[in-house]
Amino acid sequence: MNYTKIGIIWIDDNKALGSGSRLVDNGYECISSHPNEVKKINLNNLKSNYIYITNIKPNNYKRFGLDRFRNINSSKFLGVTLSTIAIELGLSEKLDEKLPIFYTVCQMLANKLEAQFGINLMNTEFTAIKEIHSKLLPDHQRNRPLLAMASNLELERAIANSMQKMQANSLRQSRDIQSITSARFPRVPYTLTLLNLLYPASNEYQINNNFNGRLIGQSEKSHIRGDDEVLQELIELAKTNCGFIEVEQVNTISKYNDYWPFGKELQATPPRRWAALPEAIDMANYSLLKLGSVYVTEGKKLPFAPTMPEVNSVKFLSYVNGLVNEVIWTSLGYSQMQDKYPSPISTYIRAYDRIMLRLKAKTFIDNQIEVSSFNTGAIRFYIDSTDSAESKKLKDLILAEDMIPQIDLL
């Protein structure tokens, strides 16, 4: 198979020049003909049979005049950013050292995506994730969700309203001396876990009103609790079914509400009043919920779910394989413009991501570590970079929790 040729083109963005526009004519290139060298090149001489990955974000293309080059793409084209690769591999700031690594990682990632999913990156618009999303999403998930065999706008709103990518806190940089660092789950085991959970297996839903007005969970005051039997009924329902339940957060334990207020994203989003069943069950660990109607459908494993290996039988050593696995699940976790209806699978996979990260985040918060936000298998922290004791405490806790610290903590 002839794989698409990938090149790296590094543009000096000259941030000191401010926000004004300027036409960029030159960049620093690393390609297959000289994979261990970095050469300065006029952008008009870029090879037309290559896809070039650049460090410039797409929203700055017009500012630098890069929109005139059809084969220049941001690293998000492959589902990962160059800055992430640099941080995770601890790369030098020297171009002649880091660009060959960028080239190797991006070329290997592109090869694996084309081989595994049969996509042609030269014919791909926007991002590879969009193409993979189209190939992986089961056919029934492209159809309109139905309630009792009929279309229902409230059902569609429930699915869409349950979708949330980022979970951000409401504290917003409470100290003067701060930087943001992060820790993430190992990509391959995390993907295997996510894809082997229960997902909506049909686009046909029924409404269940048995939970209307019932309370589950706990509040700040220990004597005010929800009904444990109702919670257990909800858990039993979620073992074989998937669905979306209307929830009202009556009370929340304030210690945790600051770090994961229901529905809080970095950007303004519509207020949340619906949740996937697993998320509602998880919320009962730190809040008192008043339940409403449930839209229920059959739950099954995904048809393409990878086989889980025996515990401790496999070591995941390939960085690129980890990136491929993250691309797989994030391609499902994003809705695409071509999707006519909200995707229950996308909504569920994002809910599982938030749940697993929240469970980990609780450990850090209980140990007096400030959590900034979490999504896509990673937790971000506020940290005083001048406090070596705090950095060591965070690093030790990350390793104890079987997560991978950002490289500057190693």
Secondary structure, 3 states (H helix, E strand, C coil): CCCCEEEEEECCCCHHHCCCCCCCCEEEEECCCCCCCCEEEEHHHCCCCEEEEECCCHHHHHHHCHHHCCCEEEHHHHCCCHHHHHHHHCCCCCHHHHHHHHHHHHHHHHHHHHHHHCCCHHHCCCCHHHHHHHHHCCHHHHCCCEECCEECHHHHHHHHHCCCCCEECCCCCCCCCCEEEEEECCHHHHHHHHHCCCEECCCEEEEECCCCCCEEEECCCCCCECCHHHHHHHHHHHHHEEEEEEEEEEEECHHHHCCCCCCCCCCCCCCCCEEEHHHHHHHCCCEEEEEEEEEEEEEECCCCCCCCCCCCCCCCCCHHHHHHHHHHHHHHHCCCCCCCCCCHHHHHHHHHHHHHHHHHHHHHHHCCCEEEEEECCEEEEEECCCCHHHHHHHHHHHHHCCCEECHHHC
